[in-house]
C-alpha cells in the first residue's frame, strides 16, 4: 500500500508540475472501474490546479488528506 500510494503521489505531482510549466491549469481525474465510494464522485471530473478557475473546483478539494492522492492506495 505504501509503495502504490507513494509512487502514485509522485506521479500526480509530476503531472501537475508538467501541466503548469506548459501553461495549463486544468486537469481531468482518471476514470476506472471498479472504484471506491470516495473516488466515485470525483473521477472523470475536471479540476483547476491553481484553484483560480471559477468553472472548476480546485484539485485540492479532491486531495482532502494533505497528500496528492484521494486516499491511501488510490489508483487515481
KOLGU-4560 file (N, C-alpha, C; in nm, 3 decimals, padded with zeros to 5 digits):
<recs>
<n_xx: 00.082 n_yy: -00.118 n_zz: 00.000 ca_xx: 00.000 ca_yy: 00.000 ca_zz: 00.000 c_xx: 00.088 c_yy: 00.126 c_zz: 00.000 mol: A seq: 1 type: UNK>
<n_xx: 00.194 n_yy: 00.126 n_zz: 00.079 ca_xx: 00.283 ca_yy: 00.242 ca_zz: 00.085 c_xx: 00.349 c_yy: 00.266 c_zz: -00.050 mol: A seq: 2 type: UNK>
<n_xx: 00.393 n_yy: 00.159 n_zz: -00.115 ca_xx: 00.459 ca_yy: 00.174 ca_zz: -00.245 c_xx: 00.363 c_yy: 00.231 c_zz: -00.348 mol: A seq: 3 type: UNK>
<n_xx: 00.242 n_yy: 00.180 n_zz: -00.355 ca_xx: 00.145 ca_yy: 00.231 ca_zz: -00.452 c_xx: 00.110 c_yy: 00.377 c_zz: -00.422 mol: A seq: 4 type: UNK>
<n_xx: 00.084 n_yy: 00.407 n_zz: -00.296 ca_xx: 00.045 ca_yy: 00.543 ca_zz: -00.258 c_xx: 00.157 c_yy: 00.642 c_zz: -00.289 mol: A seq: 5 type: UNK>
<n_xx: 00.279 n_yy: 00.607 n_zz: -00.255 ca_xx: 00.392 ca_yy: 00.697 ca_zz: -00.274 c_xx: 00.423 c_yy: 00.718 c_zz: -00.422 mol: A seq: 6 type: UNK>
<n_xx: 00.425 n_yy: 00.611 n_zz: -00.500 ca_xx: 00.455 ca_yy: 00.627 ca_zz: -00.643 c_xx: 00.343 c_yy: 00.699 c_zz: -00.715 mol: A seq: 7 type: UNK>
<n_xx: 00.219 n_yy: 00.674 n_zz: -00.678 ca_xx: 00.106 ca_yy: 00.745 ca_zz: -00.741 c_xx: 00.111 c_yy: 00.893 c_zz: -00.706 mol: A seq: 8 type: UNK>
<n_xx: 00.142 n_yy: 00.924 n_zz: -00.582 ca_xx: 00.153 ca_yy: 01.064 ca_zz: -00.541 c_xx: 00.265 c_yy: 01.134 c_zz: -00.618 mol: A seq: 9 type: UNK>
<n_xx: 00.379 n_yy: 01.069 n_zz: -00.633 ca_xx: 00.491 ca_yy: 01.127 ca_zz: -00.708 c_xx: 00.450 c_yy: 01.152 c_zz: -00.853 mol: A seq: 10 type: UNK>
<n_xx: 00.379 n_yy: 01.058 n_zz: -00.912 ca_xx: 00.331 ca_yy: 01.075 ca_zz: -01.049 c_xx: 00.232 c_yy: 01.190 c_zz: -01.062 mol: A seq: 11 type: UNK>
<n_xx: 00.143 n_yy: 01.202 n_zz: -00.965 ca_xx: 00.045 ca_yy: 01.311 ca_zz: -00.966 c_xx: 00.114 c_yy: 01.447 c_zz: -00.955 mol: A seq: 12 type: UNK>
<n_xx: 00.212 n_yy: 01.457 n_zz: -00.868 ca_xx: 00.286 ca_yy: 01.582 ca_zz: -00.852 c_xx: 00.360 c_yy: 01.616 c_zz: -00.981 mol: A seq: 13 type: UNK>
<n_xx: 00.424 n_yy: 01.517 n_zz: -01.042 ca_xx: 00.497 ca_yy: 01.539 ca_zz: -01.167 c_xx: 00.404 c_yy: 01.586 c_zz: -01.278 mol: A seq: 14 type: UNK>
<n_xx: 00.286 n_yy: 01.524 n_zz: -01.290 ca_xx: 00.191 ca_yy: 01.565 ca_zz: -01.394 c_xx: 00.142 c_yy: 01.708 c_zz: -01.371 mol: A seq: 15 type: UNK>
<n_xx: 00.112 n_yy: 01.742 n_zz: -01.247 ca_xx: 00.068 ca_yy: 01.878 ca_zz: -01.216 c_xx: 00.176 c_yy: 01.980 c_zz: -01.254 mol: A seq: 16 type: UNK>
<n_xx: 00.300 n_yy: 01.952 n_zz: -01.216 ca_xx: 00.410 ca_yy: 02.045 ca_zz: -01.247 c_xx: 00.431 c_yy: 02.058 c_zz: -01.397 mol: A seq: 17 type: UNK>
<n_xx: 00.422 n_yy: 01.947 n_zz: -01.469 ca_xx: 00.439 ca_yy: 01.950 ca_zz: -01.613 c_xx: 00.329 c_yy: 02.032 c_zz: -01.679 mol: A seq: 18 type: UNK>
<n_xx: 00.206 n_yy: 02.013 n_zz: -01.635 ca_xx: 00.095 ca_yy: 02.091 ca_zz: -01.690 c_xx: 00.115 c_yy: 02.240 c_zz: -01.663 mol: A seq: 19 type: UNK>
<n_xx: 00.150 n_yy: 02.275 n_zz: -01.541 ca_xx: 00.173 ca_yy: 02.416 ca_zz: -01.505 c_xx: 00.285 c_yy: 02.477 c_zz: -01.588 mol: A seq: 20 type: UNK>
<n_xx: 00.395 n_yy: 02.404 n_zz: -01.605 ca_xx: 00.509 ca_yy: 02.454 ca_zz: -01.682 c_xx: 00.473 c_yy: 02.477 c_zz: -01.828 mol: A seq: 21 type: UNK>
<n_xx: 00.374 n_yy: 02.403 n_zz: -01.877 ca_xx: 00.330 ca_yy: 02.418 ca_zz: -02.016 c_xx: 00.211 c_yy: 02.512 c_zz: -02.029 mol: A seq: 22 type: UNK>
<n_xx: 00.178 n_yy: 02.582 n_zz: -01.920 ca_xx: 00.075 ca_yy: 02.685 ca_zz: -01.925 c_xx: -00.068 c_yy: 02.635 c_zz: -01.907 mol: A seq: 23 type: UNK>
<n_xx: -00.085 n_yy: 02.512 n_zz: -01.859 ca_xx: -00.219 ca_yy: 02.458 ca_zz: -01.837 c_xx: -00.256 c_yy: 02.468 c_zz: -01.689 mol: A seq: 24 type: UNK>
<n_xx: -00.382 n_yy: 02.493 n_zz: -01.665 ca_xx: -00.430 ca_yy: 02.498 ca_zz: -01.527 c_xx: -00.533 c_yy: 02.389 c_zz: -01.499 mol: A seq: 25 type: UNK>
<n_xx: -00.585 n_yy: 02.325 n_zz: -01.602 ca_xx: -00.691 ca_yy: 02.226 ca_zz: -01.584 c_xx: -00.639 c_yy: 02.085 c_zz: -01.603 mol: A seq: 26 type: UNK>
<n_xx: -00.690 n_yy: 01.995 n_zz: -01.522 ca_xx: -00.657 ca_yy: 01.854 ca_zz: -01.536 c_xx: -00.781 c_yy: 01.770 c_zz: -01.508 mol: A seq: 27 type: UNK>
<n_xx: -00.787 n_yy: 01.654 n_zz: -01.570 ca_xx: -00.903 ca_yy: 01.565 ca_zz: -01.555 c_xx: -00.859 c_yy: 01.442 c_zz: -01.478 mol: A seq: 28 type: UNK>
<n_xx: -00.937 n_yy: 01.407 n_zz: -01.375 ca_xx: -00.905 ca_yy: 01.288 ca_zz: -01.296 c_xx: -00.940 c_yy: 01.165 c_zz: -01.378 mol: A seq: 29 type: UNK>
<n_xx: -00.858 n_yy: 01.063 n_zz: -01.366 ca_xx: -00.879 ca_yy: 00.940 ca_zz: -01.440 c_xx: -01.012 c_yy: 00.874 c_zz: -01.401 mol: A seq: 30 type: UNK>
<n_xx: -01.057 n_yy: 00.786 n_zz: -01.488 ca_xx: -01.180 ca_yy: 00.710 ca_zz: -01.464 c_xx: -01.149 c_yy: 00.562 c_zz: -01.480 mol: A seq: 31 type: UNK>
<n_xx: -01.188 n_yy: 00.483 n_zz: -01.385 ca_xx: -01.173 ca_yy: 00.337 ca_zz: -01.397 c_xx: -01.275 c_yy: 00.269 c_zz: -01.306 mol: A seq: 32 type: UNK>
<n_xx: -01.302 n_yy: 00.146 n_zz: -01.339 ca_xx: -01.399 ca_yy: 00.068 ca_zz: -01.263 c_xx: -01.339 c_yy: -00.066 c_zz: -01.231 mol: A seq: 33 type: UNK>
<n_xx: -01.365 n_yy: -00.125 n_zz: -01.117 ca_xx: -01.447 ca_yy: -00.068 ca_zz: -01.009 c_xx: -01.371 c_yy: 00.043 c_zz: -00.938 mol: A seq: 34 type: UNK>
<n_xx: -01.445 n_yy: 00.124 n_zz: -00.868 ca_xx: -01.386 ca_yy: 00.232 ca_zz: -00.789 c_xx: -01.456 c_yy: 00.238 c_zz: -00.653 mol: A seq: 35 type: UNK>
<n_xx: -01.390 n_yy: 00.300 n_zz: -00.557 ca_xx: -01.445 ca_yy: 00.306 ca_zz: -00.421 c_xx: -01.543 c_yy: 00.422 c_zz: -00.407 mol: A seq: 36 type: UNK>
<n_xx: -01.613 n_yy: 00.427 n_zz: -00.296 ca_xx: -01.713 ca_yy: 00.532 ca_zz: -00.273 c_xx: -01.650 c_yy: 00.670 c_zz: -00.255 mol: A seq: 37 type: UNK>
<n_xx: -01.523 n_yy: 00.677 n_zz: -00.215 ca_xx: -01.455 ca_yy: 00.805 ca_zz: -00.203 c_xx: -01.421 c_yy: 00.864 c_zz: -00.340 mol: A seq: 38 type: UNK>
<n_xx: -01.381 n_yy: 00.778 n_zz: -00.432 ca_xx: -01.337 ca_yy: 00.823 ca_zz: -00.564 c_xx: -01.452 c_yy: 00.838 c_zz: -00.664 mol: A seq: 39 type: UNK>
<n_xx: -01.558 n_yy: 00.764 n_zz: -00.647 ca_xx: -01.667 ca_yy: 00.763 ca_zz: -00.745 c_xx: -01.719 c_yy: 00.903 c_zz: -00.782 mol: A seq: 40 type: UNK>
<n_xx: -01.745 n_yy: 00.992 n_zz: -00.686 ca_xx: -01.796 ca_yy: 01.124 ca_zz: -00.725 c_xx: -01.689 c_yy: 01.216 c_zz: -00.783 mol: A seq: 41 type: UNK>
<n_xx: -01.561 n_yy: 01.180 n_zz: -00.772 ca_xx: -01.452 ca_yy: 01.265 ca_zz: -00.816 c_xx: -01.398 c_yy: 01.228 c_zz: -00.954 mol: A seq: 42 type: UNK>
<n_xx: -01.405 n_yy: 01.100 n_zz: -00.989 ca_xx: -01.340 ca_yy: 01.054 ca_zz: -01.110 c_xx: -01.407 c_yy: 01.110 c_zz: -01.236 mol: A seq: 43 type: UNK>
<n_xx: -01.323 n_yy: 01.136 n_zz: -01.336 ca_xx: -01.372 ca_yy: 01.188 ca_zz: -01.463 c_xx: -01.402 c_yy: 01.337 c_zz: -01.464 mol: A seq: 44 type: UNK>
<n_xx: -01.388 n_yy: 01.404 n_zz: -01.352 ca_xx: -01.416 ca_yy: 01.548 ca_zz: -01.342 c_xx: -01.291 c_yy: 01.629 c_zz: -01.374 mol: A seq: 45 type: UNK>
<n_xx: -01.314 n_yy: 01.751 n_zz: -01.417 ca_xx: -01.205 ca_yy: 01.844 ca_zz: -01.446 c_xx: -01.182 c_yy: 01.931 c_zz: -01.323 mol: A seq: 46 type: UNK>
<n_xx: -01.054 n_yy: 01.953 n_zz: -01.290 ca_xx: -01.016 ca_yy: 02.032 ca_zz: -01.174 c_xx: -00.917 c_yy: 02.140 c_zz: -01.214 mol: A seq: 47 type: UNK>
<n_xx: -00.915 n_yy: 02.248 n_zz: -01.138 ca_xx: -00.819 ca_yy: 02.356 ca_zz: -01.157 c_xx: -00.700 c_yy: 02.332 c_zz: -01.063 mol: A seq: 48 type: UNK>
<n_xx: -00.580 n_yy: 02.331 n_zz: -01.119 ca_xx: -00.461 ca_yy: 02.310 ca_zz: -01.037 c_xx: -00.441 c_yy: 02.427 c_zz: -00.941 mol: A seq: 49 type: UNK>
<n_xx: -00.455 n_yy: 02.549 n_zz: -00.992 ca_xx: -00.433 ca_yy: 02.668 ca_zz: -00.909 c_xx: -00.552 c_yy: 02.699 c_zz: -00.819 mol: A seq: 50 type: UNK>
<n_xx: -00.670 n_yy: 02.654 n_zz: -00.859 ca_xx: -00.791 ca_yy: 02.688 ca_zz: -00.786 c_xx: -00.848 c_yy: 02.822 c_zz: -00.826 mol: A seq: 51 type: UNK>
<n_xx: -00.790 n_yy: 02.884 n_zz: -00.930 ca_xx: -00.832 ca_yy: 03.017 ca_zz: -00.973 c_xx: -00.936 c_yy: 03.017 c_zz: -01.085 mol: A seq: 52 type: UNK>
<n_xx: -00.973 n_yy: 02.902 n_zz: -01.137 ca_xx: -01.073 ca_yy: 02.895 ca_zz: -01.243 c_xx: -01.208 c_yy: 02.866 c_zz: -01.179 mol: A seq: 53 type: UNK>
<n_xx: -01.297 n_yy: 02.964 n_zz: -01.183 ca_xx: -01.428 ca_yy: 02.952 ca_zz: -01.116 c_xx: -01.517 c_yy: 02.844 c_zz: -01.178 mol: A seq: 54 type: UNK>
<n_xx: -01.486 n_yy: 02.800 n_zz: -01.299 ca_xx: -01.570 ca_yy: 02.698 ca_zz: -01.364 c_xx: -01.548 c_yy: 02.558 c_zz: -01.305 mol: A seq: 55 type: UNK>
<n_xx: -01.432 n_yy: 02.537 n_zz: -01.243 ca_xx: -01.397 ca_yy: 02.403 ca_zz: -01.196 c_xx: -01.346 c_yy: 02.408 c_zz: -01.053 mol: A seq: 56 type: UNK>
<n_xx: -01.371 n_yy: 02.302 n_zz: -00.974 ca_xx: -01.320 ca_yy: 02.301 ca_zz: -00.836 c_xx: -01.168 c_yy: 02.288 c_zz: -00.835 mol: A seq: 57 type: UNK>
<n_xx: -01.107 n_yy: 02.336 n_zz: -00.730 ca_xx: -00.962 ca_yy: 02.323 ca_zz: -00.713 c_xx: -00.926 c_yy: 02.176 c_zz: -00.690 mol: A seq: 58 type: UNK>
<n_xx: -00.814 n_yy: 02.133 n_zz: -00.744 ca_xx: -00.770 ca_yy: 01.994 ca_zz: -00.725 c_xx: -00.749 c_yy: 01.963 c_zz: -00.578 mol: A seq: 59 type: UNK>
<n_xx: -00.719 n_yy: 02.064 n_zz: -00.499 ca_xx: -00.700 ca_yy: 02.043 ca_zz: -00.355 c_xx: -00.828 c_yy: 01.991 c_zz: -00.288 mol: A seq: 60 type: UNK>
<n_xx: -00.943 n_yy: 02.016 n_zz: -00.348 ca_xx: -01.068 ca_yy: 01.962 ca_zz: -00.293 c_xx: -01.077 c_yy: 01.811 c_zz: -00.310 mol: A seq: 61 type: UNK>
<n_xx: -01.015 n_yy: 01.759 n_zz: -00.414 ca_xx: -01.013 ca_yy: 01.614 ca_zz: -00.435 c_xx: -00.910 c_yy: 01.548 c_zz: -00.344 mol: A seq: 62 type: UNK>
<n_xx: -00.800 n_yy: 01.619 n_zz: -00.321 ca_xx: -00.693 ca_yy: 01.566 ca_zz: -00.236 c_xx: -00.713 c_yy: 01.619 c_zz: -00.095 mol: A seq: 63 type: UNK>
<n_xx: -00.811 n_yy: 01.567 n_zz: -00.026 ca_xx: -00.851 ca_yy: 01.619 ca_zz: 00.105 c_xx: -00.759 c_yy: 01.581 c_zz: 00.219 mol: A seq: 64 type: UNK>
<n_xx: -00.673 n_yy: 01.485 n_zz: 00.199 ca_xx: -00.592 ca_yy: 01.432 ca_zz: 00.309 c_xx: -00.457 c_yy: 01.499 c_zz: 00.325 mol: A seq: 65 type: UNK>
<n_xx: -00.427 n_yy: 01.601 n_zz: 00.243 ca_xx: -00.298 ca_yy: 01.668 ca_zz: 00.251 c_xx: -00.193 c_yy: 01.607 c_zz: 00.161 mol: A seq: 66 type: UNK>
<n_xx: -00.222 n_yy: 01.493 n_zz: 00.101 ca_xx: -00.133 ca_yy: 01.429 ca_zz: 00.006 c_xx: -00.188 c_yy: 01.454 c_zz: -00.134 mol: A seq: 67 type: UNK>
<n_xx: -00.116 n_yy: 01.413 n_zz: -00.235 ca_xx: -00.163 ca_yy: 01.427 ca_zz: -00.373 c_xx: -00.229 c_yy: 01.298 c_zz: -00.420 mol: A seq: 68 type: UNK>
<n_xx: -00.305 n_yy: 01.238 n_zz: -00.332 ca_xx: -00.389 ca_yy: 01.120 ca_zz: -00.359 c_xx: -00.524 c_yy: 01.145 c_zz: -00.294 mol: A seq: 69 type: UNK>
<n_xx: -00.626 n_yy: 01.080 n_zz: -00.344 ca_xx: -00.758 ca_yy: 01.094 ca_zz: -00.281 c_xx: -00.758 c_yy: 01.023 c_zz: -00.147 mol: A seq: 70 type: UNK>
<n_xx: -00.693 n_yy: 00.906 n_zz: -00.141 ca_xx: -00.682 ca_yy: 00.827 ca_zz: -00.017 c_xx: -00.565 c_yy: 00.731 c_zz: -00.032 mol: A seq: 71 type: UNK>
<n_xx: -00.516 n_yy: 00.670 n_zz: 00.075 ca_xx: -00.408 ca_yy: 00.572 ca_zz: 00.063 c_xx: -00.448 c_yy: 00.458 c_zz: -00.031 mol: A seq: 72 type: UNK>
<n_xx: -00.352 n_yy: 00.414 n_zz: -00.110 ca_xx: -00.371 ca_yy: 00.304 ca_zz: -00.204 c_xx: -00.463 c_yy: 00.340 c_zz: -00.321 mol: A seq: 73 type: UNK>
<n_xx: -00.481 n_yy: 00.468 n_zz: -00.345 ca_xx: -00.569 ca_yy: 00.517 ca_zz: -00.452 c_xx: -00.503 c_yy: 00.497 c_zz: -00.589 mol: A seq: 74 type: UNK>
<n_xx: -00.583 n_yy: 00.462 n_zz: -00.689 ca_xx: -00.532 ca_yy: 00.443 ca_zz: -00.825 c_xx: -00.550 c_yy: 00.566 c_zz: -00.911 mol: A seq: 75 type: UNK>
<n_xx: -00.615 n_yy: 00.670 n_zz: -00.864 ca_xx: -00.635 ca_yy: 00.790 ca_zz: -00.944 c_xx: -00.513 c_yy: 00.880 c_zz: -00.934 mol: A seq: 76 type: UNK>
</recs>
